[in-house]
Amino acid sequence: MADKLNFSLVSPERELYSGDVDQVDIPGTEGDLGVLPNHSPLMAAIRTGTITVYENGVEIKFFVQGGFADVTPTGLIVLAERAVGLDSLDKSEIEAQVTSVEASLEGLTGEAALAARQNLDGLRAVLDA
């Protein structure tokens, strides 16, 4: 069994992270997912939230909105619609997004309402972090 997981986080603008890590926690649309070396293969959709990378006792956090995670026994690639280091996140932009999503919730039902609520929960969690 491998003792490290090759992880890559890519946004449309650039690759934000690439390296061998101990674990990565991902906010999936079906629930949070912890990925370790030798994980079973899977594909997962990502919801708004925080990806936490564990590397040699250090935690590195990224804010993500949407995308997909491709997990193999030796690696993980996250293709995010939007990703930024949590430490360089503009909190006023997130507050504006919270206001916008809250305003749009009234007219939504079904899957659209669920997606909007997941987005809102993720945005609020990042503000509280």
LUMVO-569724 format. One record per residue: residue in three letters; z, x, y of N, C-alpha, C in turn. Coordinates in steps of 0.001 Angstrom, whole numbers. Example, Ala and Ser with C-alpha at 12.3 -4.5 7.8 and 13.67 -1.06 7.14 Angstrom:
2
(r 'Ala',(7800,13190,-5690),(7800,12300,-4500),(7800,13200,-3300)) (r 'Ser',(7080,12850,-2250),(7140,13670,-1060),(7870,12900,30)) 
***
This chain:
129
(r 'Met',(0,840,-1176),(0,0,0),(0,885,1238)) (r 'Ala',(-867,549,2191),(-939,1297,3442),(339,1092,4248)) (r 'Asp',(741,2129,4983),(1952,1997,5783),(1645,1676,7241)) (r 'Lys',(371,1634,7615),(-44,1275,8972),(-1189,272,8916)) (r 'Leu',(-1321,-479,9975),(-2363,-1482,10124),(-3246,-1063,11285)) (r 'Asn',(-4548,-972,11065),(-5462,-649,12157),(-5684,-1906,12981)) (r 'Phe',(-5322,-1847,14270),(-5384,-3014,15149),(-6285,-2746,16345)) (r 'Ser',(-7084,-3758,16667),(-7948,-3683,17841),(-7885,-5016,18582)) (r 'Leu',(-7641,-4962,19889),(-7624,-6141,20749),(-8771,-6000,21743)) (r 'Val',(-9692,-6965,21683),(-10898,-6897,22502),(-11032,-8172,23333)) (r 'Ser',(-11309,-8007,24613),(-11626,-9126,25495),(-13084,-8972,25922)) (r 'Pro',(-13667,-9965,26585),(-15053,-9814,27030),(-15257,-8618,27972)) (r 'Glu',(-14215,-8243,28697),(-14334,-7140,29645),(-14236,-5764,29004)) (r 'Arg',(-13337,-5635,27995),(-13099,-4307,27427),(-12195,-4372,26202)) (r 'Glu',(-12071,-3248,25537),(-11102,-3120,24455),(-9771,-2723,25090)) (r 'Leu',(-8747,-3554,24876),(-7450,-3297,25497),(-6547,-2411,24649)) (r 'Tyr',(-6762,-2446,23337),(-5900,-1668,22457),(-6662,-1338,21182)) (r 'Ser',(-6447,-140,20692),(-6986,263,19398),(-6091,1343,18829)) (r 'Gly',(-5615,1121,17614),(-4772,2131,17000),(-4104,1630,15741)) (r 'Asp',(-3390,2533,15086),(-2646,2201,13878),(-1234,1781,14272)) (r 'Val',(-818,611,13788),(459,24,14189),(1243,-410,12953)) (r 'Asp',(2502,-784,13191),(3362,-1246,12101),(3228,-2747,11855)) (r 'Gln',(3053,-3527,12941),(2984,-4983,12842),(2396,-5539,14131)) (r 'Val',(1756,-6715,14018),(1265,-7436,15187),(1629,-8909,15007)) (r 'Asp',(2242,-9498,16041),(2558,-10927,16043),(1565,-11634,16951)) (r 'Ile',(968,-12720,16441),(-112,-13424,17116),(244,-14895,17274)) (r 'Pro',(-65,-15491,18447),(132,-16932,18613),(-1083,-17700,18091)) (r 'Gly',(-1010,-18189,16890),(-2117,-18934,16292),(-2050,-20411,16631)) (r 'Thr',(-3178,-21083,16587),(-3199,-22512,16882),(-2442,-23316,15826)) (r 'Glu',(-2330,-22772,14620),(-1606,-23451,13545),(-187,-22927,13387)) (r 'Gly',(238,-22063,14303),(1573,-21478,14260),(1499,-19977,14448)) (r 'Asp',(2631,-19362,14749),(2674,-17924,14964),(2432,-17190,13653)) (r 'Leu',(1866,-16004,13777),(1460,-15232,12608),(1898,-13787,12781)) (r 'Gly',(2626,-13256,11812),(2993,-11845,11796),(2103,-11124,10808)) (r 'Val',(1412,-10094,11255),(480,-9363,10404),(1026,-7960,10158)) (r 'Leu',(1157,-7641,8885),(1630,-6332,8436),(512,-5638,7656)) (r 'Pro',(641,-4340,7399),(-342,-3676,6543),(-454,-4380,5187)) (r 'Asn',(-1646,-4401,4633),(-1933,-5005,3335),(-1799,-6528,3349)) (r 'His',(-2012,-7136,4510),(-1952,-8591,4646),(-3143,-9223,3932)) (r 'Ser',(-2973,-10405,3422),(-4086,-11144,2821),(-5130,-11458,3884)) (r 'Pro',(-6405,-11423,3503),(-7464,-11717,4476),(-7376,-13152,4994)) (r 'Leu',(-7636,-13318,6286),(-7712,-14650,6876),(-8345,-14563,8259)) (r 'Met',(-8815,-15718,8707),(-9315,-15878,10075),(-8425,-16944,10704)) (r 'Ala',(-8044,-16732,11960),(-7181,-17689,12644),(-7614,-17831,14096)) (r 'Ala',(-7562,-19054,14593),(-7802,-19300,16012),(-6522,-18970,16772)) (r 'Ile',(-6693,-18477,17995),(-5557,-18056,18815),(-5341,-19050,19946)) (r 'Arg',(-4081,-19333,20222),(-3740,-20185,21363),(-3180,-19300,22483)) (r 'Thr',(-2978,-19875,23634),(-2397,-19152,24767),(-1002,-18676,24410)) (r 'Gly',(-718,-17422,24708),(599,-16877,24424),(620,-15366,24494)) (r 'Thr',(1562,-14788,23791),(1779,-13342,23829),(1526,-12724,22462)) (r 'Ile',(725,-11676,22439),(569,-10844,21248),(1541,-9686,21401)) (r 'Thr',(2354,-9460,20369),(3289,-8343,20383),(2866,-7333,19330)) (r 'Val',(2692,-6090,19775),(2298,-4992,18898),(3522,-4113,18684)) (r 'Tyr',(3850,-3829,17431),(4975,-2960,17096),(4412,-1637,16593)) (r 'Glu',(4731,-577,17341),(4213,745,16988),(5332,1778,17122)) (r 'Asn',(5779,2302,15997),(6812,3349,15977),(8048,2976,16803)) (r 'Gly',(8540,1755,16627),(9746,1315,17311),(9537,833,18742)) (r 'Val',(8303,813,19222),(7999,370,20581),(7231,-951,20511)) (r 'Glu',(7570,-1882,21416),(6853,-3159,21511),(5909,-3115,22704)) (r 'Ile',(4651,-3476,22461),(3648,-3561,23516),(3167,-5003,23524)) (r 'Lys',(3169,-5644,24716),(2844,-7071,24780),(1610,-7326,25634)) (r 'Phe',(811,-8287,25148),(-400,-8709,25837),(-402,-10223,25969)) (r 'Phe',(-857,-10714,27108),(-1073,-12141,27316),(-2496,-12456,26873)) (r 'Val',(-2659,-13504,26045),(-3986,-13907,25577),(-4186,-15398,25784)) (r 'Gln',(-5449,-15755,25975),(-5839,-17159,26043),(-7083,-17319,25196)) (r 'Gly',(-6915,-18002,24071),(-8034,-18304,23195),(-8576,-17103,22448)) (r 'Gly',(-9405,-17406,21462),(-10034,-16356,20678),(-9776,-16523,19192)) (r 'Phe',(-10059,-15444,18467),(-9919,-15453,17017),(-9308,-14149,16531)) (r 'Ala',(-8593,-14228,15416),(-8036,-13056,14750),(-8686,-12945,13372)) (r 'Asp',(-9166,-11760,13054),(-9764,-11475,11754),(-8864,-10466,11047)) (r 'Val',(-8188,-10917,9990),(-7228,-10090,9266),(-7818,-9657,7937)) (r 'Thr',(-7700,-8356,7643),(-8068,-7804,6337),(-6858,-7007,5841)) (r 'Pro',(-6844,-6582,4591),(-5694,-5797,4117),(-5467,-4497,4895)) (r 'Thr',(-6514,-3950,5505),(-6361,-2677,6216),(-6409,-2805,7729)) (r 'Gly',(-6783,-3981,8244),(-6919,-4055,9686),(-6869,-5452,10258)) (r 'Leu',(-6801,-5488,11575),(-6756,-6727,12335),(-7574,-6524,13600)) (r 'Ile',(-8505,-7432,13822),(-9264,-7440,15065),(-9005,-8777,15744)) (r 'Val',(-8584,-8726,16999),(-8410,-9926,17801),(-9500,-9916,18868)) (r 'Leu',(-10330,-10956,18829),(-11351,-11162,19843),(-10832,-12267,20750)) (r 'Ala',(-10315,-11879,21900),(-9674,-12826,22807),(-10641,-13269,23895)) (r 'Glu',(-10574,-14552,24237),(-11368,-15045,25356),(-10886,-14408,26655)) (r 'Arg',(-9576,-14217,26757),(-8969,-13533,27892),(-7752,-12786,27385)) (r 'Ala',(-7597,-11541,27833),(-6431,-10751,27450),(-6101,-9773,28574)) (r 'Val',(-4809,-9588,28785),(-4331,-8656,29806),(-2956,-8172,29380)) (r 'Gly',(-2627,-6940,29734),(-1292,-6432,29456),(-258,-7293,30155)) (r 'Leu',(811,-7652,29458),(1824,-8540,30022),(2420,-7971,31309)) (r 'Asp',(2544,-6647,31384),(3129,-6026,32569),(2212,-6089,33792)) (r 'Ser',(925,-6359,33622),(14,-6438,34768),(-462,-7868,35026)) (r 'Leu',(240,-8830,34457),(-123,-10239,34601),(271,-10758,35985)) (r 'Asp',(-614,-11525,36607),(-357,-12139,37906),(347,-13483,37684)) (r 'Lys',(1655,-13510,37907),(2458,-14716,37636),(2023,-15894,38508)) (r 'Ser',(1563,-15654,39730),(1140,-16763,40593),(-104,-17435,40033)) (r 'Glu',(-974,-16666,39385),(-2153,-17239,38735),(-1731,-18131,37566)) (r 'Ile',(-748,-17686,36806),(-253,-18473,35676),(408,-19762,36181)) (r 'Glu',(1174,-19674,37260),(1785,-20871,37837),(720,-21871,38270)) (r 'Ala',(-380,-21386,38843),(-1480,-22263,39253),(-2132,-22914,38036)) (r 'Gln',(-2263,-22167,36953),(-2823,-22732,35725),(-1910,-23808,35156)) (r 'Val',(-596,-23592,35215),(363,-24593,34728),(178,-25894,35509)) (r 'Thr',(86,-25791,36813),(-105,-26974,37653),(-1396,-27696,37303)) (r 'Ser',(-2455,-26946,37101),(-3761,-27523,36773),(-3745,-28229,35416)) (r 'Val',(-3152,-27586,34415),(-3100,-28183,33074),(-2216,-29431,33080)) (r 'Glu',(-1090,-29371,33786),(-219,-30542,33869),(-967,-31735,34472)) (r 'Ala',(-1772,-31482,35489),(-2532,-32553,36137),(-3597,-33130,35215)) (r 'Ser',(-4160,-32324,34348),(-5230,-32793,33462),(-4719,-33524,32223)) (r 'Leu',(-3447,-33394,31902),(-2908,-33970,30666),(-2975,-35495,30623)) (r 'Glu',(-2852,-36161,31754),(-2781,-37618,31762),(-3971,-38296,31101)) (r 'Gly',(-5165,-37794,31315),(-6348,-38458,30784),(-6776,-37994,29407)) (r 'Leu',(-6008,-37101,28791),(-6423,-36529,27507),(-5746,-37215,26323)) (r 'Thr',(-6478,-37282,25203),(-5926,-37810,23950),(-6422,-36937,22798)) (r 'Gly',(-5839,-37127,21637),(-6295,-36465,20416),(-6261,-34945,20494)) (r 'Glu',(-7319,-34315,19955),(-7404,-32852,19887),(-7392,-32205,21268)) (r 'Ala',(-8027,-32860,22250),(-8053,-32312,23609),(-6644,-32258,24189)) (r 'Ala',(-5848,-33289,23944),(-4474,-33313,24432),(-3635,-32243,23730)) (r 'Leu',(-3834,-32082,22418),(-3103,-31056,21668),(-3432,-29664,22200)) (r 'Ala',(-4701,-29379,22411),(-5116,-28070,22919),(-4530,-27816,24307)) (r 'Ala',(-4536,-28826,25155),(-3985,-28674,26506),(-2476,-28432,26448)) (r 'Arg',(-1777,-29143,25566),(-328,-28951,25434),(0,-27549,24897)) (r 'Gln',(-799,-27072,23932),(-586,-25716,23417),(-809,-24690,24523)) (r 'Asn',(-1842,-24896,25328),(-2118,-24002,26442),(-952,-24019,27427)) (r 'Leu',(-473,-25201,27746),(638,-25350,28682),(1907,-24682,28147)) (r 'Asp',(2209,-24887,26866),(3386,-24256,26261),(3293,-22734,26337)) (r 'Gly',(2115,-22198,26046),(1923,-20750,26112),(2067,-20203,27513)) (r 'Leu',(1520,-20919,28490),(1632,-20492,29883),(3091,-20502,30336)) (r 'Arg',(3813,-21555,29986),(5229,-21648,30364),(6062,-20548,29704)) (r 'Ala',(5762,-20247,28452),(6496,-19205,27730),(6299,-17841,28398)) (r 'Val',(5094,-17591,28859),(4819,-16313,29526),(5576,-16235,30855)) (r 'Leu',(5642,-17338,31572),(6400,-17348,32830),(7878,-17106,32598)) (r 'Asp',(8408,-17585,31470),(9824,-17426,31159),(10154,-16037,30624)) (r 'Ala',(9134,-15291,30229),(9372,-13964,29617),(9804,-12930,30646)) 
***
